[in-house]
Amino acid sequence: MSREATSPTWDCAIVGAGPAGLNAALVLGRARWRVLVLDNGAPRNYATHEMHGVLGHDGLDPAELRARGRAELAGYGVEVVTLEVQGAEALDGAVRITCAGRTELARTLLLFPHLTPPTSIPPCSSSITSPAAWGSPNASSRWPSSFSFARAT
């Protein structure tokens, strides 16, 4: 059975607005992609007052990095929305992302989950996820990698 979609609004939807998700949005926004970033607004490092391991930002408050990132993205037309993603489904030519109170269509979907603990992933249709989509073949399916990619066919 074919599931059709109307024309996708976004070239890419990104789930997760931590450093990795915001950086991906920056690169795609600079490439003039129409990008939507969805984040639940509850960062994993909410209690941390300084971060390390991010080049040029050693000791910076993580909230400040996120604020700077959002401001920078606005200059490229990237939309960042605080909404919890409830699921995703591949359609013909698009990925439908379901959130509280709204649905979005995108050509691609990038996942940068900051789940605490990372034991539950928003439900995605089997055409989006596969055992390898969440990590290496040696990784436990209970611990997803921080990066996944889905593209509508």
C-alpha positions in Angstrom: 0.0 0.0 0.0 1.4 3.4 -1.0 1.2 6.2 1.6 1.3 9.5 -0.2 2.5 12.9 1.2 1.9 16.4 0.1 5.0 18.4 -0.8 7.3 18.5 2.2 7.6 21.9 3.9 11.2 21.2 5.1 14.3 19.9 3.4 15.4 18.5 6.7 13.8 18.1 10.2 16.3 17.7 13.0 15.3 16.2 16.4 17.5 17.5 19.2 18.9 21.0 19.8 22.0 20.1 21.6 25.5 20.9 20.2 25.3 18.2 17.5 21.8 19.0 16.3 22.4 22.7 16.3 25.7 22.2 14.3 23.9 20.0 11.8 21.2 22.7 11.4 23.9 25.4 10.9 25.7 23.4 8.1 22.4 22.7 6.3 21.1 26.2 6.8 24.3 27.7 5.3 23.7 25.3 2.4 20.3 27.1 2.0 18.2 24.1 3.0 14.9 24.7 4.7 15.6 23.3 8.2 13.3 22.8 11.2 14.9 21.9 14.6 12.5 20.2 17.1 13.6 19.8 20.7 11.7 19.0 23.9 13.5 21.8 25.8 14.9 19.4 28.5 18.6 19.2 27.9 20.4 16.2 29.4 23.1 18.4 30.9 20.6 20.9 32.5 22.5 20.8 35.8 25.9 21.4 34.3 27.4 24.9 34.6 30.3 24.4 32.2 31.1 22.1 29.3 34.3 20.7 27.9 35.3 19.0 24.7 33.7 21.5 22.3 36.4 23.4 20.4 36.5 27.1 21.2 34.0 26.8 24.0 35.8 25.1 26.8 34.2 26.1 30.2 31.2 27.7 28.6 27.8 27.2 30.2 25.8 24.8 28.0 22.7 27.0 28.1 24.8 29.8 26.7 26.1 27.6 23.8 22.5 26.6 23.0 21.4 30.3 23.1 24.3 31.4 20.8 23.5 28.5 18.5 19.8 29.4 18.2 20.7 33.1 17.5 23.2 32.1 14.8 20.7 29.7 13.2 18.1 32.5 12.9 20.4 34.3 10.5 20.1 31.4 8.1 16.4 31.0 8.3 16.5 27.9 10.4 13.4 27.5 12.6 14.0 26.1 16.1 10.8 25.0 17.9 10.4 23.6 21.5 8.1 20.6 20.9 8.4 16.9 21.9 8.5 14.6 19.0 6.0 11.8 19.4 6.8 9.7 16.3 7.8 9.7 12.6 6.6 7.8 9.5 8.1 7.5 6.0 5.7 8.4 3.3 6.2 8.5 -0.5 8.6 11.3 -0.9 8.6 12.6 2.7 8.9 11.8 6.4 5.9 12.8 8.6 7.0 13.9 12.0 4.3 14.0 14.7 4.6 16.4 17.6 2.3 17.6 20.3 -0.3 19.7 18.4 1.3 19.6 15.0 2.6 17.5 12.2 5.5 18.4 9.9 6.7 17.0 6.6 10.3 16.9 5.6 12.4 15.2 2.9 15.0 14.1 5.5 15.1 13.5 9.2 18.2 13.7 11.4 18.0 12.4 15.0 20.2 13.7 17.8 18.3 12.4 20.8 19.4 13.5 24.3 17.4 10.8 26.1 17.9 10.3 29.8 18.4 7.4 30.1 18.4 6.6 26.4 16.1 3.7 26.7 13.0 4.9 24.8 13.0 6.4 21.4 9.9 8.0 19.8 8.2 5.4 17.7 9.2 5.5 14.0 7.8 3.3 11.3 9.9 0.3 10.2 10.6 2.0 6.9 12.6 4.7 8.8 14.4 2.6 11.4 16.4 -0.5 11.1 18.7 -2.3 13.5 21.7 -0.4 12.1 19.9 2.9 12.1 20.5 3.5 15.8 24.1 2.4 16.0 26.8 -0.1 15.0 25.9 -3.8 14.7 27.9 -4.3 17.9 25.9 -1.7 19.9 23.1 -2.8 22.1 19.7 -1.8 20.7 18.9 -0.3 24.1 21.6 2.4 23.7 21.1 4.3 20.5 23.9 6.2 18.9 23.6 10.0 18.9 23.1 10.2 15.2 20.6 8.6 12.9 19.5 9.4 9.3 16.3 8.7 7.5 15.4 9.8 4.0 12.1 9.4 2.3 12.2 7.2 -0.8 
